[in-house]
Amino acid sequence: MTDKSDPIKCSDDTEQIVINLPCRLVERVKRYGDEHGNTITGVVIEALDALLGGRTVK
């Protein structure tokens, strides 16, 4: 399958987006972040990067 979407053009290194997650998932993400010295944002960024990059967490 070919990606026909336009490339994302950002004027900065980051772009803010808002997503709504189920409270139970947020609780799990927060607990994971607390246990690994990370923030909710950091955990979500790492998880998306791993998923989209094809990596698996061991």
C-alpha positions in Angstrom: 0.0 0.0 0.0 1.4 3.4 -0.9 1.1 6.4 1.3 -0.6 9.1 -0.8 -0.8 11.6 2.1 0.9 14.9 2.0 4.1 15.2 4.1 3.5 17.0 7.4 5.1 20.4 7.4 6.0 21.9 10.8 7.6 25.2 11.5 9.1 23.7 14.7 10.5 20.4 16.0 7.2 19.6 17.6 3.5 20.1 17.0 0.8 20.0 19.7 -2.2 17.7 19.2 -5.0 16.8 21.5 -6.2 13.3 21.8 -8.8 11.8 24.1 -7.9 8.5 25.8 -10.0 6.3 28.0 -9.3 7.0 31.7 -8.2 3.5 32.4 -5.5 3.7 29.6 -4.3 7.1 31.0 -3.9 5.5 34.4 -1.8 2.7 33.0 0.3 5.1 31.0 0.9 7.3 34.1 1.8 4.3 36.3 4.2 3.0 33.6 5.8 6.5 33.3 6.1 6.8 37.1 7.8 3.4 37.3 10.2 4.2 34.5 10.9 7.9 35.3 8.9 9.3 32.3 6.0 11.6 31.8 2.6 10.7 30.2 3.7 12.6 27.1 7.1 10.8 27.0 5.4 7.4 27.3 2.9 8.1 24.5 5.7 9.5 22.2 7.9 6.4 22.8 4.9 4.0 22.3 3.8 5.7 19.0 7.4 5.7 17.8 7.9 2.0 18.6 4.5 1.1 17.0 5.1 3.1 13.8 8.7 2.1 13.6 7.9 -1.6 13.8 9.9 -2.0 17.1 8.7 -4.2 19.9 9.2 -3.6 23.6 10.9 -6.3 25.6 
